[in-house]
Amino acid sequence: MGALGVDLSALHWIYVVFIVLIIGFMVKRRDTTLICI
């Protein structure tokens, strides 16, 4: 059970990191348009 919990938390953090990267990329692309305005 302990090993499974570690695997689940690792997958959860990888998932969170991917979401943060995607949001960060979208914000960076929007940032250029905001600077233009």
Order of alpha helices (4+ residues) and beta strands (2+ residues): alpha
